[in-house]
Amino acid sequence: MTELTNQVQELTKERDELKAQKAKADEQAKTAEIEAQLSQKGFTKDNKGDWQGIDNATVQVLLSLDTDKAKTMIGSLSAPKQGLPEYLLSEQHGTGTGQSANPAPTNPLVANAKARK
């Protein structure tokens, strides 16, 4: 009888270990699926493993959701556009260095009016 009790205890322990392994494998599969969906939308990871174009908090929220909700949320995200012309990112078609393309006025009356503002 004690032999059967020992076998039951061993099997119970083995079952619990297998459940833990299954839960870990399910979590890894979910993470892989969400990362694949993000990659499909155009998001990339850098050398450190951080996502580019999406912040870490958003990724953590996606990982905490179930797969269907995460897929829906990923569908509403848009990856940053690569290769935008620099003039679109500069202020008033500036040089791209953050300086305005409007030079200082050469007319003294305009310069005086701007100085009084």
C-alpha angles and dihedrals in degrees: 000000000000088000090058091046090053091049091050091050091049092049091047090051091048091048091052091050091050091049090053091049091048092050090050092048091048090052091049091049091050091049091049092049093050091047090050090052091049090050090049089055090055102262116137138196124234126221091277092055095252118137118247118222095016127069125239093246091060091049090051091051090050091050091050093054125081115261098260094050091045090051091051092049093047088052090062094050122091125204120233114268113253122219100019112175109260093234089066090058097044126082112260093343093305126167093277092251094099093263120124118249090224105096122210110284116261094203107092092214092056091045090051092049092050091048091055093055 
